[in-house]
Amino acid sequence: MKAVFLDANTLGDDVDLASIKAVTGDLVQYGKTAPAQVLERIQGFDTVIVNKVVLTREHFEACPELKTIAVVATGINNIDKAAAREHGIQVLNVTNYGRSTVAQHTMALILALATRLLDYDRDVRAGRWGKSDMFCLMDHPIMELEGRTLGIFGYGDLGRGVIERAEAFGMKVLLGARPGQAAGEVDGYPRVPLDELLPQVDVLSLHCLLTDDTRNMIGASELKRMKNDALLINTSRGGLVDEQALADALRAGEIGGAGFDVLTEEPPRTGNPLLADDIPNLIITPHSAWASREARQRIVEITAENLAGVASGA
């Protein structure tokens, strides 16, 4: 197996790639690869490992020796999947690596928003507590999670991980049905269409892939259907939510708060409606929910297993 890793820096410098090197036997590594460098760097290799580097039909047509693409992530939107199939190229991805760290981050966003953690921290640092006429500050309403309803859209490994942690706080759970997905009961949890889910939940957490069916699934009309103190959490994919509509809804008090780890453009070099400084009770983190060292090392090991399966013909 002759393999090249085009953007190894995306996994950090504290992971050990020994298992991938052991499987490939001849691994060439680049820390990062610009679009103009991709074609030159993949020529002559039968296996290409990427995280976010885009691979297109042009690359496949120019590299007939390419047989395998290993994506060190779950999402494979950066790969022209139709062209890969046409050229007989197998595309592998990594799943079920980040349950603990993503669920932990999701709950951190929920808890910070529900307790207005950042608002109170800013008040204290600004000297407002020191000037209070009583022993505490109570200017920002706090949501108690026990007895509240959590809506989960995307009942996969990550969604189940969040449910486990939310139930420890005493939350009730509803599942959202994707377009074309039957309503009913799944593992004891009611699953209802999105338009029925939205008015019932106190927290809506998104854990689904970005597809044509889910793009902008939460827009202005959906936000209006939510409770005005509800929280919206997205640790899944940018593009699931209409970001301008969310910014407007938060300013208007149509929902209570939002916590996002993903944006439509990453990094947001051209700006984003959610990065304005006048939006209340909004937390944005830089696509870091997945990035514990444990999770990143798990990605390496699963990728090595995937490649070993290719090498053995499994």
N, C-alpha and C positions, 0 to 999 in steps of 0.2 A: 504494500500500500504506500503510495507516494502522496503525502498530504501537506497542505499549506493552511495555516491559520492566519486569516487576514486582519483580524482586529483583537488580538489577544489582550490588549490593555483594558478592554471592556469587562474583563473578569477580575481585574485588579492584580497587583503585584504580590499579593499574599496567598495566592492559591498555588497548588502543586500540580503541574501538568504531567507528572510522571506516568500516570495511567494511560493517558492519550498517547504519549510518546512510545510507551511499551507496545501498544496495539499497532500504531502506524509504522513504527520502526524508522521512519525517515520524515520527521516533522520539521517543516520550515515555518518560522514564526515572524510575523510583523506586528508591531504594537498597534498600528492603525494604518488604514489604507484609504487613500482618497479615490473618488470615483474614476478619475483618469488613470489610476494605477492598477485597477482591478484586472483588466484583461492581460496585461503583461505579467502580473504576478500569479495568475492561475494557469497560464499556459504550461503544458507538460505534466500537470498534476491530475491524478484520477480522483482525488478526494480534496474537497475544499471545506474548511471549517470557518464559520462566520457567526457573528452575533447580529450586527445591524447593517453590515455592508450589503448593498443591493446587488443582486445577480439577475441578469436579464437574458432574454432570447439572444441578443447579440453575443453575449459571453459564451453561451452554449453552442452557438453555431461556429464560433471560432475555436472551440476547444472540444473536439470529438472524443478526446481521451477521458473527459470528465465523466465519472460514473456515480459519484456520491457527494451530496452536500449535507454536512452536519451543522445544524443551527443550534448554537448553545443558548437557546431560549425556547419558550413555548410558541410564541407568535412567529409565523413565517411569512408575514406580509411583505418582507423585503425580497422574497424569491418569486420569480415568475413561474408559478407552479404549473400552469398549462404548458409553457415552453419546456419546462423540465421533463414533464411526462412525455412530450413528443420526442424528446431526445434520449429517452430511456434513462434519465438521471433520477436516482432515488434521493428523496429529501427526508432527512431525519430531524426530529426536534426533541426537546427535553420537556417532560411534564412531571408534575408531582415532586418538585424539588424545593418549593418555597412555602409549603403549607404553614409552617410555624412562623416564619419571619413575616410573611405577608399578612397573615391573620393577626399577628401581634401589632403590626403597623396600623392595620385597619382599626383595631380596637383602640390604639393610641389616639387616632384621629377622632373617633367617636367620643372617647372620654374627654379629650381636650376641648372639643366643641360643647359637649353636654355640660361640662363644669365651667366653661368660659375661662379656661386656664390661662390662655395667652392674654385675654383682656385684663384679668386680675393681676397678672404678673406685670403688665405694662402700667397699670394704675399704681402698684406699689413702687415701681421704679421711678415713676413720675412724682412721687411724694404725696399722692392722694390719701394713702392710708394714714400717714403721719399727721394729716390735717383733718382726719375724720372726727366728728363730734361723738362717736361711740366706738366700741371696741373692734368693729369689723366694717367691711364694705359689702354692700348687697346690691350694687347698681346693675349687675348683669344677671338675668334670670338663669337659674341652674336647672337642668333636666335630670331627674332621677331615673336611671335606666330600668330598675326593677319594675316589672309589670308593663313596661312599654313594648311595642311591637316592632320587631326588626324584619324588614323585607329584604330578601336575598334574591338577586337576579343573576343566575348562573350557579347552579347547584352541582359544581364539580368539587375537586379536592380543596380548592381555596375557599369556596363558599361554605363547605362543610366545616372547615377549620374555624371560620369566623363564627358559625353557629355554635360550635362547642364552647367557645369563649364567651359568647353573648349569653348563652344559657346559664353560665356560671354567675352572671350578673342578674339573673332572674328575668331575662327578656323572653317574650313569646316570639315565635318565628312563623312567617309566611313566605312562600316561594312564589316568584314570578314566572309565568309561562311565556316562553318565547313565541313569536308568531308561528302558527301551525302546530304548536305543542299542546297536547291535551291537558286540560285542567283536571283536578282530582287530588288524590293524596299520594305523597311520595315519602316513604320512610316515616310516616306519621305526621308529616307536615302538609298542610293544605297548599296546593298550588293553584293560583288564580291568574287570569289575564292581567296584563299590566294596568289597564285602565281601572280594574277593580282593586288592584293592589295599592295603587298610589294614595287614595284617600284614607287607607287603613293604617299605614305605617308611620311610626315616629322616627325611624331611621331606615333609609334605603341604601343598601350597599351593593355596588355593581361588581360582578366577577365573571363577566362573559367576554368572549372574543369580539373584535371589531369586524363585522361583516356588513354586507349590503342591508341586511335586515335590522342590524342593531345600530347602524350609524345614525347619530342624532336621535336616538330612541327617546331621550329625555330632552324635550324642547319646551317652548313657552307654554303650550297648552298642557303638557304633562306636569310642569312645575305648578301651574295654577290648581291642579287637582290635588296637590299635596297639602298637608296641614301647614299652617303658617309658622309652626314651631318645629317642623320636621327637619331632619338632617339628611343630606345627600353625600354619600361617600363613593369615591371612585379610585380604587387601587388597581384597576384592570387595564383599560386602554383609553387614550385620548381619542376623542371623536364620538364616544358614546353619548356625550352630552353637548348640546348647543351651548357653547361657552358664553356667547353674548347674552343669550336668554337667561342663563344662570346668573350672570353678573347683574342683569336688570332685576331679576327676581329677588336677589339678596338685598339690593339697594331699596327695593320697594317693600321689603318685609314679607314677601309672599311665602318664603320658607325661612327656617330658623338659622341655618348654617350649612356649610359644605366643607368637606375635606377631600382634596385631590392630590394624588401622587403622580398623575399623568396629565399631559396636555396634548392637543392636536399636533402641534409642532414641538419637537424635542431635539435639542434645546430650543427655547422660544426666542430665537434671535430677532425675529421681526415683531416681537411683542405679542400680547395676548390680552383679551378683555378681562381675564381673571387676575391679571397682574396690576390692575389699577389700585391705587392706595386708598380709595374711598369705599371699599366693599366691606361690610361688616361681617364678623364671625365666619371668616374664610381662612382656611389653612391650605397652603400649597407646599408640597415637598417635591424634591427634584428626581422623581422616578427612582427613589431609593428604597422602597418597601421590600424589594426582593434581595437586597444587597448585603445581608449578613455574610460573614466569611463562611459559615457553615453551609448556607444555601449555595454560595458560589462554588465551593468545593464539591458539593453534591452534583452540581451541573457538570463539572469535569468528569466525575465518576460515571454518571449516566451516559454522557457522550462517549466515554471509552467503551462502555457496555454496548452502546448502539453500533459503534464501529467494529467491535469484536464480532458482533452478529453478522455484519456485512462480510468481514474477512472469512468467517466460517461458513458463509452461505446460508445462514439461518434466516 
